[in-house]
Amino acid sequence: MEIALKIAGGQFNPVELNFIRFLIGGLALLPFAILHLKKNGVKMSLYDWGRCALTGFVIVVVSMTLYQLSIQVTEASVIAIILSANPIFGLIIGFIFLHEKLSRTNVFALVLTLVGLLIIINPFNLKNPMGIVLGLLASIIFGVYGVMSRINGHKIGINGLSMTCFSFLFGSLELGVLMLLSHTPMAQNLPAHYSEFVNIPFFKGLTLQTLPLILYISVLVTGVAFGLYFISMEEVGIVQASLIFLIKPALAPVLSLLILGEAITSRTIVGIVVILLGSAITLVGEDIAYRVIAIVRHQTRQHHIN
């Protein structure tokens, strides 16, 4: 996703791109959402629509705008890794507010993932702190969105795909209103380094040449991917769905190297191995994971004894 957004970012205003991808992504999911409402006889109240609007504001206007801006100012692979840390924040919030259980295996996997992220980002030697800060804020708020979406979806009585659809549409509408404000005299007084927030276009970069890329980003990467993520969350719970999501950091640097030419450092490779180890522990199951941990502890003790 980050690679496609990085490529498209050179042809679109970052806020405009955010608006387009979530508008089209929401519209792509709309038929399925309407079918779900009719099939289950769901009648949404004004308060229910308000929940969708608030959730959409959090993900589209706040989290993904920060995310898109961060991609423009730093490496796509680094931002992909940072965003993939959102399950850590989501799991903590889910543990507190949804009473989701965290087994020792899940905690161990999360710790490994966090260590891997820190190895890759190298917080003690940041080359682009602004991009990192924007990415971290986007990741934290994305974690909040994940929990909000699940809570509000349950309270309204709709599935994850429908909640995703309505959140995207409301969020893009709210972002569109803010984009209109960028054309007012008030926006003209912004400092020069905030020029991307002045006279934001709506569909200026959309051409026959960019349409395939936009459809890929909007329909597949945004609509389908987000929808499937929340469907899986309903099926297996926030813990398993979120931890499987953590495989992404290992793939992003490799694809960024092949497509964007972004170099992979030895530190990144070590971080990827640690992250994959954490994800593998989650996927193989608790019994096997405990055995592996026990073997490692036993070997460590034997090493100290010898």
Secondary structure, DSSP 8 states (H G I E B T S, - for coil): -HHHHHHHHTTS-HHHHHHHHHHHHHHHHHHHHHHHHHHHT----HHHHHHHHHHHIIIIIIIIHHHHHHHHHS-HHHHHHHHTTHHHHHHHHHHHHT-----HHHHHHHHHHHHHHHHHH-GGG-S-HHHHHHHHHHHHHHHHHHHHHHHHHHHHT--HHHHHHHHHHHHHHHHHHHHHHTTSHHHHTS-GGGGGGSS--SSTT--TTTHHHHHIIIIIIIIIHHHHHHHHHHHHHHHHHHHHGGGHHHHHHHHHHHHH-----HHHHHHHHHHHHHHHHHHH-HHHHHHHHHHHHHHHHHHHH-
